[in-house]
Every structure is written in structure tokens, then in C-alpha cells.
């Protein structure tokens, strides 16, 4: 990725220069502190994780419970990077459950998490199980080689291997401030994702019924249906997406006793003609919150108002 940028100073453009930061080291720090640089709702759960294939830069989990392998390079990403990242993913898939729990528990403890065992059980549910462990691969660097883009798209489209490439560049302003630029690619926005552990929507709702959150989940499923959104089931969660891109999360809700709900105003504003501020006013703030019937009714009413105003969408039946 080659970027030329100018800052306007005194009514005149002043060109920025590439920064001299140590991109690989700095990106690892930045992504650990703000994982949404590479994906919505990610939680970093390990850094420099020792696997049979080597040391993985970062390991995360996404809002629907999928593992995310993050491999970072200082320079341009080449197709060999995919081979290395897939090797990490295959090693992670075969890592014994207790070893993985221990490594992540140690990381969470170091980061100051309270009651680590409870956090592990709540956050990962059955994701630790080696059977059907679902893993996404994200490679990060300073630009991508066309061969990498071609290989990633081929593996994703033909073999349903979820791979994304994220490219950054750092520019330095005349006053020493730095700008971090991210390249958003078509493949990044339109990648298909498949889960080996997916249930039907009704299966997940029945699990929610047993935990006392099924009615709250149904309120949001019905709101999604009447507003022409798509509901995508996973083993213990439901992801609400725009009908035009069923891989992009607007909302995610879990069949758990506390009924966690995650929302993203940025995703709404990307696919519908609405401002992020309006989404937060009507739906609620970004991130996680407790899902109960009161919250579900509030979010459902917000969806009705928000999407009736936008006039977007087409009727999409539930799976």
C-alpha cells in the first residue's frame, strides 16, 4: 500500500512522510491494546503464544466465539505469510484444551483479570474443545502482495478457509504526530465465513429458553426479521447481519444466563444511511452489555425506528 498524504498548514498543503516506527513491534502493541484495529469486538487472550509451529504474535476471540490467529509482519505481506499463519492455526486446532486454558489464564491473570476461571468459562464457553474448534486467520503488515490476495481469496472462496489480510502504514506529520492508516480491501469486507458448529436459529433459541434468556433473544430475532436483516446461527450465539453481507456483524447475542449482547454502530453506518451517533442513541453504546427483556425491547424499538428511517433492506427469511 503506497499512500501520499498532505496536512494543511497555514492554508498550504505540507506533505507527510513515512514514520520511522518499528512497525511490527509497534503494531503488536497497538493491536493488543486496541484489537478493533483488525476486527470488530475482538478480545486479545494471548501474546507470543507458544505453539508447536512457533510463537504466535496474538491470539484473540471474536464476539461469536471463534478463535482469531493474528500474525504480524514489519513489511509487505507475501503469500509465504499465509503458509506460516495457517501452520499456527493448525497447531492451535490441535493444542490440548487444558494447555490452551492454562496459557490464556496466565495471560488474563497478567492483565489483571479477576476470577480468571469464571472469565474463561463465560468468555469461551465450549470453544476450548478440540472438536470442531473454529479458527480465523488474520495477517497484518505494511501492504499486500497480489499473490497473497489471490491465494487468500482462492482459499476462502473455494475451501471456506477464513483468511484476511490487513495492511497499515504509519505517516509522520511535521509536528511529530503520527497517523496510522489502514487499507480496507474488498476481500476484507466480503469474505465468507462458515462455522462447523453452527446450529439453527431455533436450536440456539431453545438453549436460551433453558437459561432464561430465550424470550429476550426472540424479541431481537423478530425485530431483525421485520426489518429485513439476516440472523446467522452459531453454536451458542446468533449474529444479526445486513442482508447484503452476511459475514458483517451488526449485533451478536449469546444464549447464556447473563445473555450477553454486542453491538457495533460503525457496522450499521457502513451498510445503512444512518449516522453512528444516531445508532448509539437508538440502539445503545458499542460493545458488550447484559441482555434482558428490557434491553431487548429497547434495542428492538431502536431497530424499528432506525431502519424504517433508512428505508433499506429486502426481505430475508430466517434459516
N, C-alpha and C positions, 0 to 999 in steps of 0.2 A: 504494500500500500504506500503510494507516494502522495503526500499531502503538502500543498503550499497554502499558507495562511498568513493574513496580514492583520495587525491591530491598528485601529485608527487612533492616532495621537495628534492633537492639535490640528485636526481636520485633514491630516495626511496619513496615508497607509504606511505602516512600518512592518516589514516582513519578519515573521517569527523564524527561529532557527531550531533545528533538531536539538533536543536536550542530550546532555552527556550522562544521563542516569544509567545505572546498571539495570537494564530493563528486566532481565529475568529475575534477579533478586527483588527488585522493587515491585514488579508485578505480583510476585508470590506474596509479599507483604500486603499489598493493596487488596488483592482478591481475598486473602484471609480475613482482612478487616471489613471488606465490603464485597461479599460474594455475588451480589446482584450485578457487578461489573460483567459477569459472564452468564448469568441466568437468573430468572425470577425466583424469589423465595428460597434460594439455596442456603443451607446451613453447613458450614465447614465443620467436619468432625475429625479430621486428622491432617497432619502436615508431615511431610517426609516419612510417610508410612512405609515400613519395611515389608516388601512382598518378595515372593520367590523370584520375580522378574527384575527386582531392583527397588530403589526408593521412589515412591510416587510423590510428586510435589504436593498435591492437595487432594483430599477425598471429601466429597460433600454428599448431602442427601437433599432431594427436592421435595416440594410440598405433597406429592402423591406417594412418596416413599421409595423412589428409585435412587440407587447409588449413582454418583456422578464422579468419574475419574477425570481429574484436571491435570494435564501435562503442559508445562510452560517452557518455551524456548526464548532465548535472548534475541534471535534474529528471525529471518524469514522461515516460515513453516514449509517443509518439504514432505513428500509422500512417506519418507522413512519415519517421520514423526508419527504417522498413523500406525505403522507397524509396532513401534515402541509402545504407544498408548494402548493398542489392542492387547499387547503382551501383558501390560499392567492389568487390564480388565480381565483377561483370562486367569491371571494369578489371583485377583480379588475374588473371582467367582469360585475358586477352589479353596480359598482360605477358610480354615475351620471356624465355626461360629464362635466358639469361646475365645479363640485367639483374636478375632476381629473385635468382639465385645471388649476384651481387655485393652487392646490398643486404643480404641475410641474412648473408653472410660478414662484411661490415663490422660488423653488429650483434654477431655472435658474437665477433668479434675484440675489440670494445669491452668485451664482457662477460668477457673473459679466457679464451675457449675456446682450447685447444691443438690444433694441426694442424687448422685450420679446414676445409681441403679434404676431409680424411678424415671429419671430423664431418658435413659436408654430404652426402657420398656415403652414409655409413652411415645418417644420420637420415632422409634424404628419398628415397633410392633413386631411383625413376623419377618421383617426384611433381612434379619441376620441369617435366616435359614438358608442353607446352601442349595436347597431345591428351588429352582426357578428364580434365583437371585437376579434381579434386573439391573443392568448397568448401562449408563450412557457415557460416552467418551467426548470430552471437550479438549481440544488442543489450542493453545494460546501462544501467540508470538507477534512479530512485527511484520505482518504481511503474509500472504499465502502464495505458494507456487501453483500455477494452473494444474499441474499434475496432481497435487494434493486435492484441489477442489473436485477434479474429475473422479479421483478414486473414492473420495468421501461420498459423493453423490451416487456413484455406482453401488457401493456397499449399502448405502441407506435405502435406495430405491429398489434394488434387486434382492438384497439379502436381509433387509429390515434391521440393519445394524445402526443404532442411533449414534451418529458421529457429527460433531460440529467443530468448525474452525472459527476462532475469534481472533481478530487482528487489532493491535493497538499501535499507536505512535505517540511519542511524547514530544511536544514543542515547547520552546522556552521563549517567554516574552522579554522585552527589553529591560523590564524592571526585575527580572529574575524569576517571576512567577511561571509556573508550568501548566500546560494544557495537556490533558490525556484524551486522545481521540480514539474512538472505536469504529472500526469498519463493520457495518451491518450488511451482510450478504443475503442474497435471495435464498441460498441453501439454509442459512441460519433461521430464516423466518418461515420456511415452508417444509422443513424436514418432517417426514412421517415418523411416528413413534408407536411402538407396539409393546404391550406387556404380556408376558407369558402367564401372568397370574390374574388376568382380568376376569371379572365376573360380569353378570348382567346388572343393570341398574336395580332391578327388583331384588337381586341377591344381596346387594350392598344395603339396600333399604331394610331388608329383613334383619340383617345384622344390627343395623341401627335401632330397629324396634326392640331387639333384645337388650340393648344398652340404654334404652330410654331416650334416644335422640332421633328415632325414625320419623316422628311427626315433623320435627324442625327441618329435617332433610327433605321430606316430601314437600314442604311449603316452598323450598327453593327449587326443587325439581319441577314443580308445577309452574312456578314463575318463569323458569327457563323455557319451558315448553310453550307457554302462551306468548313469550317474547321471541320465539323462533331461534333460540340458542340450542346448542348441542350439548348433551350430557354424556360424558365418556366415563365408563366404569373402570375402576381398578379393584384390586382385591379387597381393600378396606376403605376406599375413598371414591368420590365422584368429582370429576373435573368438568366445569362448565366452560365451554369454548364458543367463539364466534362460529357461525355456520360456514364461513369461507375458509377457515383454517382450524381444523380440529386438533391441532397439536399445541395451540396457544391458550394458556390458561387465563381466564377471567376471574373465576372463583374455584376454590377447591374445598370440599368438606369431607370430614372423616367420620366414619362410624366408630366412635369412641365414646366412653362415658362422658367426657367433657365436651365432646362434639366440636372439635376444632374447626375453624373456618379461616381460610386465607383468601385475600382479595388483592387485585392489582389495578389501580386507576390508570396506570400507564398503558396497560393492555386494552382497556376499554377505549381510551382516547385514540389508540392506534387503529382500531377497527371500526369505530363509530364516530360520527361528527359531534363529539362531546369533549368538553374541557376536563382535564384531570381534577381541577378544583370542584367542578360540579359533581363528578363521580364520587369524590370523597364526602361531599355534603350529603348526597343521597344514599350512598351505599355504606359509607364509613371509611375510616382511615385504612391505609395499606397495612398488610401484614396479618399476623395471627390474632384471633380473638375467640372467645368462647361462643359456641353455637347453641342457643336455646330457642324456644319458640318466639320469645320477644324479639331477639336479634333476627331470626328468620323472617318474621313479619315485616320488620323494618327494612331489611335488605330486599325482600320481595317487592314491597311498595316502591322502593328506590329504583329497582329494575323496571317496574311498570312505567314510572314517570320518565326515567332516563331514556329508555328505548322507544317509548311512544313518541317522545320529542324528536329522537333521531330519525325515526321512520325507516330504519334499516332492517335487513334480515329477510329470510324466506323460511317458510315452514319446514322444520326438520323433525321427523319422528324420533322418539326415543328408541335406543337399541332394545 
